[in-house]
Amino acid sequence: MKILVLNGPNLNMLGLREEDIYGLESLNDIEIKLKKKAKQSQCEITFFQSNAEHELINEIQKAYKDNIDSIIFNPAGYTHTSIALRDALLAVKIPFFEVHISDINLREEFRKKSYFSDIAKKVFSGYGTDGYILALKEAIKNK
């Protein structure tokens, strides 16, 4: 099984930004945990983070060509703004799991609308960085 973990803008700053909301773990810390879990489950896992919408779209399209079985996606700030990313996910038809470290439904009003939740296989919001592990387990279970 091949899984892509895709992270949107500012997630490269985890561990440094708004620790009260996002915690102290870095994106690298999350990747280490996911690699360990993927190895235990005999899955191939790759990671990509970008602050640029077009690079995330390119990676989604590349995932189709690379025969990725599932995507774990934290769209970050693009959650509430990107129809283009939504369209890319719909185009490739790869099942994906939406992840948010904080509970977007308990945050500012503008953060409550996701352009992805209705097309995701499942949403993990508010579980901290454990949401990534939960999404990985779900992806493996749904293969």
Buried (B, 14 or more C-beta within 10 A) or exposed (E): BBBBBBBBBBBBEBBEEEEEEBBEBBBEBBBEBBBEBBEEBEBEBBBBBBBEBEEBBBBBEEBEEEEBBBBBBBBBBBBBEBEEBBEBBEEBEBBBBBBBBBBBBEBEEEBEEBBBBEEBBBBBBBBBBBBBBBBBEBBBEEE
